[in-house]
Amino acid sequence: GPGLGNGTLAGRLFGQPRLADGHLMDDGVGYAPVLVADAALSRVAVLPADLAVVTTEDAPDADQHLARFGCRAALLRPDRHILATADDPEDLARLCRSVLPILTPKHLEIFG
């Protein structure tokens, strides 16, 4: 819930999109931060190589989750609450630079 995050949507429960193979997102990503994003936005944004990304092409209902919050991308904490959101490539790159260092492995213990 509330706590770690950035922006007005921080701390809100995002939920789990269902992947194209029918599994829930956690079955594919596991216990890790994940970016859920509009596929077109994720293709033009500069993202960290080790960040798990689920796009609207990977999960057919991801667009419904994003629309519920009025954003094109949501960076989720391992507990699937929103850490931050973005709507364009620049905001997404800035978001990744500013908040992802918070979720380094040594800091993940706060979610355990």
N, C-alpha and C positions, 0 to 999 in steps of 0.2 A: 504494500500500500504506500502511503505517503512516506517521504524520506528521500532517498537517493534519486536524483533526477534533475531535469532541466526543462523549464517551460510550464505552461498551464496544464498540459496533459500528463505531466510526470506523476507517476504513482498510480495511474489508472490501469486497471486490469485489461490487457489487450485480448486475451483469449488465444486459442490455437487454431490457425487455419488447417484445413485438411489438405494434405499433399495430393498430387495427381494420382498416386498409387493407392489412395484411400487411407493411409496412415495419418495420424495427427503429427503436427510439426515437431513435437518433442521426440517422437520416435525416430525422426531423421536427424535432428539437430542435437538432441541430448540436453544436458544441463550446462548451457553456455549462453552468452549474449547472442542475439540474432537480430539481423536487420530484415524487416518485412517491408518490401518496397514494390512500387509500380515497376514493371519490367523495363519500360522505356527509361525511366529515371535511373534505375540501377545500371543500365548499359552505358550511360554517359557520365556517371559520377565516378570519381576516383575513390575507391574503397580499399581498406586494408586487406591484404591478401589472406589473412587468417580469420577474417570475420565471416561467420556463417550468414548466408543470405538466402532468404526465401522470397521469390518474386511472385507476381500475379500469374506468371506462366507456370511456376512450380506448384502453386496451390490455387486451384480455381476459385476458392472463396476468399482469398486474401484481399481482393478488392473490396469486398463487403466489410471486412474488419477495418481496413483503412478508411473507407467512406464513413463508418460510424464515428470516427474521430476527426474527419475532415482534413486528412493529410495524405501525402503521397508516399511517405516512408516513416516507419516507426522503428527506432532502435529499442529493443526490449532487453530488460534485465533477465537473468536466468530464471527468475520467478515469474516471468511473463507479464510483468508490469512495465509500463512505458518508462523508458529512461529519458527519451527526447524524440522529437518529430522534426521532419523537414518536408519541404515542398518543391525544392529545386536543387540542381547539382551543387551549387555553391553552398547552400545551407547544409546539404548532406555532408559535403566534405568538411565543413567547419564543425558540424556536430561530431563527426568521427574523430577529428583532431582534438576536440575539447573534452569529450566525455568518455571516450573509449579507454584512455589511460586509467580511469577509475576502476575499470573492470579487468585489471591484470589478475593473473591466477592467485597471487597472494591476497588480493582484496576479495576474491570470491568467497572466502570463508565467512564473510558477514552474511551471506545468503544461506549458509549451511545450517 
